[in-house]
């Protein structure tokens, strides 16, 4: 879940909201949204434990056609697009250290290599993923601790000002939340492999909530550090914000080294998406004869055709779209379908009151209502302010 967005999206937010408290509050609100979603998904996933994520849940709650559409969105915008974003970010972080490197070609090469690794062995892929994720969390903690020892930090205050209230209720704040929502993408990842989780009624809700809570704390801390170490005007519009912060914390040489570490650890995000994404199209292939080609597995149990399809879509994103464009239309569509899924908890309580529920949503009905209302607010302003990207995502 600790992914690309936290290392790349603050610059876009600063460009629209040049004030410290609203910027930090963005990440708190985003975390609350993720927590509310996780608490709700826990009930749905525990009651209907099967891999497939929104594809499976929406097929059961509403109709197989709705599930199919959401599954297709998950495969393309839910996994291929974030894979492309992580790879593009990796390329940008590498370019600031080695300007002669073509970041786009590097991004494509990384995705191809990782896809080959995951097509070869589940065990090797899992080991690679777990190691990279551990190192990424360790890197964040190093950033946080080291930042408090820099000699000349930015003179910032997280206390709100009267003018901040106007910023928080502005369209810019709502649109900026779409970047934050993307950064929190992955809070529902456990649902995609629910069929492989032992005792999902107990462990799935716990996994969802714990993951979202830990990431909320890490993200708020890390973004505070970015603001604490880099002037706002230097962050505005930049993707490689971790590099800018690292230079101020560790010096030029240390900053370049940390930038390369961030680039390397973004590989774990690529790896996670490459590992999980093909499982969605595999499940769809098992259910739909027309997509049966995606259900084919290698002798090692790997859905190689589904993996190859995701690879092709990812490469198309890398070579045809800008970072911000991909982020917005991917985040918008994912927000729409996760909101539809969360609304499903109300639907199921009415349609299937006798359905065994090993876990029930804590805070129901307020928890899912918060998730839905905040996301509707975000989506309305994204449509109004970023119409072109939204239409691309919907198309």
Helices and strands as residue ranges (DSSP letters): H 5-8, H 10-16, H 20-47, H 54-61, H 64-73, I 74-80, H 81-97, H 103-120, H 122-147, H 162-168, H 171-183, H 189-192, G 194-196, H 200-229, H 232-235, H 241-287, G 289-295, H 304-320, H 323-351, H 366-385, H 387-394
